[in-house]
């Protein structure tokens, strides 16, 4: 979505109000969780819905 909106990670970080490091962790799929308020802010900044930016992945440690 960032590419579609021609928005850099720096710009999104500023608009959402979270650090570049934390946004990078979210973007790279390394986060264990995301606050709903953060998800809402990201969706507002990118003019999208959560389904546009989230995907379900099986936990590597689950059976």
C-alpha positions as CSV (number, residue, x, y, z in Angstrom):
1,X,0.0,0.0,0.0
2,X,2.9,2.3,0.7
3,X,4.1,1.9,-2.9
4,X,0.6,2.4,-4.2
5,X,0.3,5.6,-2.3
6,X,3.9,6.7,-3.1
7,X,4.7,7.1,0.5
8,X,8.0,6.4,2.1
9,X,8.5,4.7,5.5
10,X,9.7,8.0,6.9
11,X,6.6,9.8,5.8
12,X,4.3,7.1,7.1
13,X,6.2,7.1,10.4
14,X,5.6,10.8,10.8
15,X,2.0,10.6,9.8
16,X,1.2,7.7,12.2
17,X,3.4,9.0,15.1
18,X,5.5,5.9,15.7
19,X,9.2,5.4,15.4
20,X,10.8,4.4,12.1
21,X,12.2,1.3,13.9
22,X,8.8,0.2,15.1
23,X,7.2,0.8,11.8
24,X,10.0,-1.2,10.1
25,X,9.3,-4.1,12.5
26,X,5.7,-4.1,11.5
27,X,6.4,-3.8,7.8
28,X,8.8,-6.7,7.9
29,X,6.4,-9.0,9.7
30,X,8.6,-9.3,12.8
31,X,6.0,-7.8,15.2
32,X,4.2,-10.2,17.6
33,X,1.3,-7.8,17.9
34,X,0.0,-4.5,16.7
35,X,-2.2,-2.1,18.7
36,X,-5.6,-1.4,17.2
37,X,-4.9,2.4,17.5
38,X,-1.7,1.9,15.5
39,X,-3.4,-0.2,12.9
40,X,-6.1,2.5,12.6
41,X,-3.6,5.3,12.2
42,X,-1.7,3.3,9.5
43,X,-5.0,2.6,7.6
44,X,-6.0,6.3,7.9
45,X,-2.6,7.4,6.6
46,X,-2.7,4.9,3.7
47,X,-6.5,5.3,3.0
48,X,-7.0,1.5,3.2
49,X,-8.6,-1.2,5.3
50,X,-6.7,-3.6,7.7
51,X,-7.3,-6.4,5.1
52,X,-5.3,-4.5,2.6
53,X,-2.2,-4.6,4.7
54,X,-2.5,-7.6,7.0
55,X,-2.1,-11.3,6.2
56,X,-2.6,-14.4,8.3
57,X,0.4,-16.6,8.9
58,X,0.6,-19.8,10.9
59,X,2.7,-19.4,14.0
60,X,5.9,-21.3,13.5
61,X,5.7,-22.7,17.0
62,X,2.1,-23.9,16.9
63,X,1.2,-27.5,16.2
